[in-house]
């Protein structure tokens, strides 16, 4: 019995309890484990607060990382927090040709090769360095030279300068800067060098700025960036006499801005005479790889060192700069840092080692020659325009002596042409000046029927004026008081931006040139391979330049007329905006503030600014050539660039007419506000009067509660109410009763309402203007007097036509013009 009880009752219960206890124990252990994990996570979070979010924990999935990298490459302004990708600007990605792909693959191979065994890696890198040095020095005709590969452009120059100092001061390695104290070193750099070069050299070497001696350039406009060799020799002699030690001279085979070549041959003779190190830089060094080397570049191979930009010249991505130098003292090379013992660092030349073998000599020559040809083609496209000044390749001055046609002279010139071989500078620098040659009657781009474009309302497209033939267009000289250097700088900035937008594959940059101003620079050796520029793109550049120059020339020629016409108007005030590339800027002044401009209250400024903003809004609805300009206190209207067929007076007349309409409209609103106020007062008086009359007619008992019902039953009131409403006609300003409206259930309009009409836009818009009071150029007076008969006939016809049209305002303007004249 007892055994059965345990078997059937106790044992099963114990089993169930055991299972429940095990489950509870498991749950407790699970809870403890989660609590431990949470506490550990909180502890790690507190200890890793300094770790950036992308690096926390175990990192991110590789797919997410690559997607993020792709978006950073594709978009210029990528932002992780921005979800709308339409706001991102897509980057212009370069298409990699075969050699660029080889260079990219070689970079990956360099990373893999760095994992080789040290002995194998050393042998491998020595072979790569030896071959690359031999090939580069042979390509650039710099025999028996060593090479230093570096990623920073000026690093090679600094190391070479340190080597030159060690050669001049043998005790410099042991005594340090005490060795320099008695005879301080002097470094000669050109005034055309990049800004900050001297400070950079002194900062890297720990030298005072007094060690830098800037050599002036020639004063002739044709050679304004070439170093003055006579001044250099004098500076060297003066420094030697002052117990100083000339150490290094920097020569340019293509200056940074204009690409002009120094007289390297004479500079080499001076350096050899005084035992000075000669270092050469510049884009013209790429021409040393050509089969025929230019005469002015060939002496560069006789220098002591040169720095080469192979990445830009050959279009190879991330290829290092190469500095070739000649030195027989290996210990000094080690001390100057030109020989690196870092094996991994030497692998940076592996892409160059691969690409040079893939391209070969012919491939290098083809790439350099293609850039030179593009520069020459660009120069030929720009040369015909007299308003463009070729800063980098100015025309040679014509000889005053008559040319001899004798056989000996012809033979001498032929031999000179063979011996002196120069090419167009690979850097084409030009500037728009607006100045035209007197003997050119017509610009080369003025081709009739070349293209059709939308005609502005103020475009002068008519061939006859009131039945008479139109006056012939002649060139008007431009006043230098109006066309300032700041204005030309603004025009050049606009021209550069416009050309870059229309021909994106031609990279143009603006640069400030001493004695010139803002210039536009095209350097195909630096950018052609990166932007995939071809000769077809240069042809497109020529066409775009032709179109944009016609706009600039028209704007410059009309700017003085614009000033004269605007100054003649009482309500226009010229605003000086020197950095605005357009006709100019004006501010419209209402009549009520004309006499108070010198002591203008704040409410007056606010009203004038508001009025000009409204004028611009009206103008932009029909023409986008106008824009709004602002200063701290004023708002003004800016006139943009114009085309050759623009009628200047009609353009200004458009602005003046719109301004008058806006001012008249604002006055009308103010008048109507007063009329409405008076009308409401009159309506209230009428209603009050009618209410009083109603009380008199109906009696007082009808107004008393309780008696009104009895009074209405005894004497019923009239069916129509006694008090009528009032209507206000905005067009006529009259107040009328609503009796007719309620009677006929419709609004009744007057038979002949007075309509407010403006006659400002009847006839030519220029009729609203006053004629200019003066012409600042005597030549312009001669030009006008030369066509006196035609002009008087046209003027008379214009006045008669205006009177016949019934335009009273135009007649008044013409009569005022007669009085001024």
SESETOR-44509 format. One record per residue (C-alpha): x, y, z; residue in one letter. Coordinates in pm, whole numbers, padded with zeros to 5 digits, always signed. Example, Ala and Ser with C-alpha at 12.3 -4.5 7.8 and 13.67 -1.06 7.14 Angstrom:
+01230-00450+00780A+01367-00106+00714S
***
This chain:
+00000+00000+00000X+00273+00241+00104X+00485+00148-00197X+00191+00207-00428X+00131+00547-00271X+00490+00655-00333X+00481+00509-00680X+00159+00668-00793X+00150+00990-00588X+00480+01100-00441X+00719+01004-00722X+00530+01186-01001X+00491+01496-00784X+00859+01499-00708X+00940+01464-01077X+00718+01761-01161X+00874+01968-00885X+01219+01873-01009X+01134+01982-01363X+00991+02310-01241X+01297+02372-01023X+01525+02301-01318X+01327+02539-01540X+01333+02809-01274X+01704+02760-01230X+01756+02792-01608X+01549+03109-01619X+01745+03257-01331X+02072+03170-01497X+01949+03325-01823X+01847+03641-01643X+02181+03656-01464X+02363+03608-01794X+02167+03891-01960X+02227+04115-01663X+02597+04039-01679X+02602+04113-02054X+02416+04441-02002X+02650+04543-01723X+02950+04450-01941X+02807+04643-02232X+02750+04949-02013X+03102+04921-01880X+03249+04900-02230X+03030+05190-02342X+03166+05406-02061X+03522+05302-02136X+03487+05362-02514X+03325+05704-02515X+03636+05841-02689X+03605+05590-02975X+03430+05723-03293X+03096+05561-03374X+03210+05381-03696X+03488+05205-03499X+03291+05094-03195X+03228+04729-03111X+03323+04490-03392X+03310+04746-03669X+03076+04753-03969X+02994+04515-04248X+03233+04539-04542X+02941+04599-04780X+02828+04902-04579X+03181+05040-04570X+03223+05006-04947X+02883+05165-05009X+02979+05460-04792X+03310+05490-04979X+03130+05482-05313X+02895+05763-05212X+03187+05974-05094X+03349+05930-05435X+03036+05986-05645X+02905+06296-05462X+03105+06608-05387X+02895+06723-05090X+02788+06388-04947X+02640+06402-04597X+02532+06093-04406X+02257+06278-04221X+02096+06402-04544X+01843+06152-04682X+01748+06343-04997X+02014+06250-05252X+01882+06503-05503X+02061+06773-05303X+02399+06610-05363X+02626+06730-05644X+02764+06453-05860X+03139+06461-05903X+03302+06457-06245X+03480+06123-06236X+03777+06067-06460X+03780+05787-06711X+04097+05583-06662X+04287+05492-06974X+04517+05193-06996X+04816+05362-06837X+04609+05511-06556X+04464+05167-06482X+04814+05020-06479X+04923+05287-06229X+04626+05209-06003X+04699+04835-06014X+05068+04899-05945X+04978+05082-05623X+04798+04772-05501X+05095+04558-05603X+05325+04785-05404X+05115+04720-05092X+05133+04346-05153X+05505+04347-05227X+05574+04524-04896X+05486+04193-04723X+05780+04007-04877X+06074+03882-04674X+06319+04164-04586X+06607+04033-04796X+06384+03965-05095X+06213+04304-05050X+06548+04487-05045X+06663+04319-05363X+06329+04392-05528X+06324+04763-05436X+06691+04815-05535X+06612+04679-05879X+06304+04902-05918X+06490+05214-05802X+06790+05146-06026X+06582+05087-06340X+06348+05383-06284X+06636+05620-06216X+06814+05514-06534X+06503+05543-06749X+06391+05882-06620X+06739+06037-06644X+06772+05905-06999X+06429+06030-07108X+06508+06381-06985X+06865+06381-07115X+07009+06420-06764X+07283+06160-06781X+07468+06009-06484X+07213+06143-06237X+07057+06001-05925X+06686+06025-05849X+06487+06109-05540X+06117+06019-05545X+05881+06222-05327X+05510+06296-05294X+05529+06663-05189X+05620+06901-05470X+05883+07108-05283X+06038+06825-05086X+06296+06744-05352X+06402+07109-05376X+06453+07123-04998X+06671+06810-05002X+06878+06939-05294X+06925+07272-05116X+07044+07089-04805X+07292+06899-05024X+07422+07227-05173X+07470+07368-04821X+07667+07058-04717X+07892+07098-05020X+07957+07467-04945X+08003+07409-04570X+08197+07081-04508X+08177+07132-04128X+07803+07186-04130X+07735+06824-04031X+07958+06853-03722X+07936+07220-03619X+07576+07277-03721X+07465+07632-03781X+07778+07773-03625X+07949+07686-03952X+07713+07927-04130X+07763+08221-03894X+08080+08368-04039X+07963+08352-04403X+07583+08308-04411X+07439+08126-04713X+07236+08301-04982X+06965+08140-05196X+06856+08317-05515X+06495+08276-05632X+06309+08459-05904X+06047+08723-05835X+05817+08509-06052X+05839+08215-05811X+05531+08089-05631X+05435+08300-05329X+05574+08173-05001X+05855+07967-05151X+06130+08153-04963X+05948+08125-04630X+05894+07753-04687X+06263+07687-04760X+06380+07881-04456X+06124+07708-04237X+06232+07363-04349X+06604+07432-04307X+06587+07661-04004X+06745+07953-04189X+06660+08322-04142X+06466+08499-04414X+06775+08711-04482X+06921+08408-04661X+06665+08450-04940X+06759+08697-05212X+06480+08765-05461X+06609+08841-05811X+06398+09088-06012X+06260+09004-06353X+06301+09191-06678X+06090+09502-06728X+06004+09438-07093X+05642+09326-07132X+05747+09036-07351X+05980+08897-07083X+05825+09033-06764X+05855+08698-06581X+06206+08609-06695X+06480+08655-06443X+06715+08950-06499X+07051+08781-06552X+07249+09106-06516X+07076+09177-06184X+07150+08821-06071X+07519+08855-06147X+07536+09187-05964X+07358+09044-05658X+07601+08753-05647X+07902+08987-05670X+07760+09212-05396X+07692+08915-05165X+08044+08778-05212X+08184+09121-05135X+07966+09129-04821X+08119+08805-04688X+07822+08593-04784X+07823+08256-04959X+07598+08206-05263X+07466+07851-05241X+07188+07791-05494X+07010+07960-05784X+06660+07858-05889X+06593+07878-06264X+06258+07824-06433X+06201+07638-06755X+05846+07767-06752X+05753+08007-06472X+05455+07906-06255X+05220+08176-06382X+05315+08262-06743X+05532+07967-06842X+05824+08183-06957X+06173+08032-06973X+06470+08196-06803X+06801+08239-06983X+06931+07913-06839X+07244+07916-07055X+07375+08244-06908X+07260+08149-06559X+07456+07827-06588X+07768+08019-06689X+07732+08249-06387X+07677+07956-06151X+07974+07768-06292X+08192+08075-06252X+08106+08112-05882X+08057+07740-05804X+07686+07778-05728X+07430+07499-05746X+07174+07549-06027X+06831+07393-05979X+06574+07396-06264X+06195+07359-06246X+05900+07419-06479X+05662+07256-06725X+05895+07322-07019X+06121+07045-06887X+05872+06800-07036X+05997+06908-07380X+06333+06743-07304X+06166+06413-07393X+06083+06530-07747X+06295+06433-08046X+06365+06803-08114X+06433+06991-07794X+06362+07368-07795X+06674+07581-07787X+06576+07772-07475X+06503+07451-07278X+06805+07246-07386X+07051+07415-07140X+06843+07281-06849X+07019+06946-06882X+07347+07115-06786X+07219+07214-06442X+07293+07037-06114X+06936+06921-06046X+06580+06939-06175X+06235+06849-06043X+05990+06667-06273X+05611+06647-06245X+05550+06320-06427X+05203+06270-06283X+05071+06584-06453X+05275+06564-06773X+05191+06199-06845X+04849+06178-06680X+04944+05904-06433X+04749+05907-06104X+04944+05924-05776X+05283+05893-05945X+05554+06064-05733X+05757+06369-05825X+06112+06296-05935X+06412+06513-05849X+06722+06432-06053X+07055+06550-05912X+07425+06504-05975X+07659+06446-05682X+07966+06225-05642X+07981+06240-05261X+07760+05962-05128X+07808+06068-04765X+07667+06416-04835X+07375+06258-05020X+07302+06053-04708X+07328+06357-04482X+07089+06560-04699X+06825+06284-04694X+06828+06215-05066X+06909+05846-05011X+06639+05678-04802X+06691+05348-04617X+06318+05291-04581X+06250+04999-04814X+05873+05041-04808X+05911+05410-04897X+06108+05320-05207X+05808+05129-05341X+05632+05454-05436X+05816+05446-05767X+05676+05102-05860X+05377+05249-06055X+05619+05468-06251X+05842+05165-06323X+05541+04977-06466X+05390+05269-06661X+05715+05376-06829X+05764+05028-06970X+05402+05015-07083X+05419+05356-07256X+05770+05348-07399X+05954+05649-07532X+05707+05705-07813X+05415+05704-07571X+05584+05967-07354X+05664+06181-07657X+05307+06152-07790X+05157+06267-07461X+05387+06563-07422X+05353+06665-07787X+04973+06643-07766X+04975+06893-07478X+05212+07126-07662X+04995+07109-07976X+04682+07188-07774X+04853+07492-07624X+04957+07605-07972X+04605+07554-08108X+04455+07750-07818X+04703+08030-07882X+04607+08040-08250X+04238+08056-08157X+04295+08353-07928X+04551+08542-08136X+04307+08711-08381X+04112+08895-08112X+04249+09240-08050X+04063+09272-07719X+04257+08976-07577X+04608+09036-07452X+04835+08733-07475X+05030+08765-07153X+05232+08445-07185X+05310+08476-07558X+05307+08846-07642X+05367+08926-08009X+05718+09017-08104X+05769+09388-08168X+05797+09474-08533X+06138+09582-08652X+06165+09943-08762X+06434+09862-09014X+06325+09758-09362X+06369+09389-09434X+06645+09308-09677X+06571+09060-09954X+06933+08980-10030X+07045+08620-10060X+07289+08646-09767X+07021+08785-09536X+06770+08521-09639X+07029+08248-09582X+07121+08392-09240X+06757+08398-09133X+06705+08041-09251X+07007+07919-09055X+06891+08115-08749X+06547+07954-08772X+06711+07610-08775X+06946+07683-08486X+06694+07872-08270X+06396+07643-08226X+06133+07756-07978X+05778+07642-07922X+05470+07817-07796X+05460+07814-07419X+05266+07511-07286X+05095+07756-07051X+04864+07994-07238X+04781+08299-07027X+04554+08571-07163X+04350+08863-07037X+04052+09053-07170X+04130+09425-07181X+03855+09571-07400X+04114+09765-07602X+04083+09737-07978X+04324+09806-08261X+04246+10127-08444X+04295+09978-08786X+04037+09703-08729X+03705+09813-08865X+03518+09508-08754X+03574+09229-08502X+03646+08888-08654X+03346+08738-08479X+03092+08988-08622X+02948+08743-08873X+02595+08815-08988X+02348+08534-08964X+02579+08318-08754X+02312+08221-08503X+01957+08309-08400X+01868+08390-08045X+01573+08531-07857X+01543+08904-07902X+01494+09116-07592X+01221+09381-07589X+01488+09649-07608X+01689+09487-07890X+01762+09721-08180X+01666+09499-08472X+01516+09760-08704X+01709+09862-09010X+01533+10196-09052X+01437+10469-08810X+01106+10645-08894X+01157+10600-09261X+01521+10704-09261X+01822+10481-09288X+01983+10384-08960X+02308+10554-08867X+02611+10342-08939X+02783+10194-08636X+03133+10314-08569X+03379+10229-08297X+03366+10464-07999X+03679+10490-07787X+03643+10364-07432X+03720+10594-07141X+03981+10463-06899X+03796+10637-06616X+03503+10398-06656X+03684+10083-06773X+03906+10038-06468X+04136+09750-06383X+03892+09623-06121X+03617+09616-06384X+03842+09427-06628X+03925+09179-06351X+03554+09118-06302X+03506+09067-06676X+03789+08812-06683X+03640+08622-06390X+03306+08609-06570X+03472+08499-06895X+03663+08219-06721X+03355+08086-06544X+03146+08100-06860X+03406+07920-07072X+03448+07650-06805X+03074+07599-06795X+03038+07572-07174X+03355+07364-07231X+03403+07165-06907X+03682+06948-07046X+03912+07250-07085X+04032+07343-06738X+04080+07717-06708X+04199+07890-06394X+04226+08253-06298X+04554+08387-06168X+04672+08730-06056X+04970+08853-06256X+05177+09148-06141X+05131+09459-06358X+04844+09288-06540X+04567+09189-06300X+04338+08888-06316X+04432+08663-06610X+04302+08332-06743X+04546+08043-06764X+04529+07720-06964X+04808+07471-06889X+04741+07146-07080X+05056+06979-06942X+04901+07002-06596X+04535+06935-06669X+04480+06792-07018X+04521+06428-06920X+04318+06464-06602X+04020+06625-06779X+04064+06424-07104X+04106+06738-07312X+04135+06690-07689X+04182+06917-07990X+03804+06899-08049X+03756+07058-07709X+03997+07338-07805X+03788+07397-08118X+03478+07424-07898X+03668+07664-07676X+03744+07884-07976X+03376+07898-08076X+03264+07971-07722X+03531+08238-07686X+03415+08402-08004X+03058+08423-07876X+03148+08548-07528X+03389+08812-07658X+03114+08961-07871X+02910+09006-07552X+03201+09156-07359X+03293+09395-07641X+02934+09515-07673X+02912+09571-07298X+03239+09762-07280X+03154+09984-07577X+02814+10073-07433X+02924+10125-07075X+03018+10489-07121X+02693+10559-07304X+02514+10385-07019X+02678+10620-06768X+02591+10930-06970X+02226+10835-07018X+02176+10733-06654X+02340+11050-06522X+02100+11258-06733X+01796+11116-06551X+01685+11292-06235X+01544+10981-06069X+01842+10752-06139X+02151+10738-05920X+02462+10557-06042X+02597+10303-05794X+02968+10222-05816X+03012+09843-05813X+03369+09787-05942X+03354+09407-05912X+03034+09370-06115X+03084+09234-06467X+02802+09419-06637X+02694+09758-06761X+02662+09897-06412X+02412+09953-06135X+02147+10217-06066X+01909+10307-05787X+01572+10462-05859X+01485+10759-05634X+01118+10869-05612X+01037+11234-05670X+00946+11299-05308X+01298+11208-05189X+01507+11375-05459X+01569+11690-05255X+01641+11499-04935X+01914+11257-05045X+02181+11427-04835X+01969+11399-04520X+01757+11093-04592X+01557+10964-04294X+01534+10589-04219X+01178+10567-04352X+01297+10722-04677X+01572+10462-04720X+01326+10184-04645X+01079+10319-04902X+01347+10358-05170X+01481+10007-05108X+01131+09857-05115X+01055+10042-05437X+01374+09913-05607X+01300+09556-05499X+00953+09584-05653X+01100+09734-05972X+01341+09442-06006X+01059+09194-05950X+00866+09351-06237X+01175+09352-06461X+01269+08990-06396X+00924+08877-06498X+01013+08972-06855X+01395+08970-06864X+01656+08791-06653X+01936+09032-06744X+01875+09230-06427X+01972+09135-06074X+01951+09280-05727X+02252+09426-05551X+02277+09509-05183X+02500+09705-04953X+02465+09762-04581X+02202+10029-04636X+02106+10043-05003X+01937+09819-05256X+02007+09876-05624X+01944+09725-05967X+02234+09573-06158X+02243+09567-06537X+02403+09254-06681X+02598+09199-07000X+02441+09288-07334X+02472+09181-07695X+02565+09384-08000X+02204+09436-08112X+02093+09591-07783X+01947+09942-07798X+02104+10103-07492X+01855+10387-07454X+01565+10147-07502X+01708+09922-07229X+01740+10208-06982X+01400+10333-07093X+01252+09997-07003X+01385+10023-06649X+01281+10385-06618X+00930+10313-06747X+00880+10021-06513X+01011+10232-06227X+00761+10509-06304X+00478+10256-06322X+00573+10102-05990X+00603+10445-05827X+00271+10553-05978X+00110+10231-05859X+00238+10286-05505X+00100+10641-05509X-00233+10508-05641X-00254+10260-05352X-00189+10538-05101X-00452+10760-05266X-00705+10478-05273X-00646+10408-04905X-00741+10769-04829X-01044+10751-05059X-01163+10428-04895X-01124+10583-04549X-01326+10888-04647X-01584+10669-04820X-01635+10458-04508X-01683+10773-04300X-01937+10909-04548X-02121+10574-04560X-02144+10568-04180X-02283+10922-04178X-02543+10832-04442X-02649+10520-04254X-02680+10717-03930X-02885+10982-04106X-03116+10722-04259X-03157+10553-03920X-03261+10884-03766X-03511+10939-04048X-03654+10593-03993X-03710+10669-03624X-03890+10985-03716X-04111+10806-03972X-04198+10499-03764X-04229+10670-03429X-04095+10596-03087X-04365+10339-02989X-04245+10094-03249X-03907+10088-03077X-04051+10001-02728X-04069+09624-02651X-04425+09501-02608X-04584+09802-02779X-04408+09740-03109X-04633+09436-03182X-04949+09633-03115X-04820+09929-03318X-04727+09710-03613X-05072+09540-03600X-05248+09871-03581X-05035+10035-03851X-04831+09786-04060X-04486+09919-04170X-04380+09949-04532X-04280+09629-04714X-03931+09758-04813X-03683+09837-04536X-03617+10200-04471X-03237+10169-04443X-03032+10073-04749X-02668+09950-04755X-02381+10122-04936X-02141+10003-05211X-01798+10153-05289X-01667+10159-05648X-01283+10134-05636X-01239+10245-05996X-01442+10563-05962X-01423+10621-05586X-01803+10674-05567X-02042+10553-05294X-02384+10423-05403X-02686+10268-05237X-02751+09891-05247X-03118+09950-05325X-03072+09857-05689X-02870+09548-05596X-03143+09410-05365X-03415+09513-05602X-03274+09345-05914X-03061+09085-05733X-02752+09181-05936X-02478+09441-05939X-02527+09728-06180X-02211+09872-06343X-02187+10229-06465X-02216+10283-06837X-01883+10478-06880X-01653+10407-06585X-01333+10606-06562X-01050+10373-06633X-00701+10431-06492X-00462+10395-06781X-00092+10457-06796X+00057+10598-07110X+00412+10524-07005X+00453+10230-07243X+00302+10392-07550X+00559+10434-07822X+00935+10375-07779X+01044+10340-07417X+01344+10566-07479X+01098+10854-07527X+01056+10864-07149X+01425+10948-07100X+01611+11273-07099X+01900+11287-07347X+02255+11283-07209X+02381+11621-07101X+02739+11555-07210X+02969+11314-07385X+03299+11253-07209X+03484+11170-07527X+03571+11425-07795X+03583+11147-08048X+03223+11071-07972X+03136+11437-08045X+03311+11406-08378X+03125+11085-08443X+02789+11252-08374X+02872+11564-08577X+02980+11346-08867X+02622+11227-08899X+02456+11556-08806X+02215+11563-09094X+02096+11208-09047X+02066+11248-08673X+01863+11570-08699X+01630+11410-08954X+01581+11107-08735X+01523+11325-08427X+01266+11540-08607X+01087+11233-08735X+01082+11088-08387X+00927+11403-08234X+00667+11431-08508X+00579+11064-08475X+00547+11107-08100X+00312+11404-08139X+00109+11224-08401X+00065+10930-08168X-00089+11152-07902X+00167+11060-07635X+00165+11372-07419X+00442+11245-07184X+00679+11166-07473X+00613+11517-07611X+00700+11673-07276X+01025+11475-07259X+01124+11585-07608X+01049+11949-07525X+01265+11925-07213X+01544+11772-07421X+01525+12072-07654X+01566+12311-07363X+01868+12118-07232X+02030+12124-07571X
***
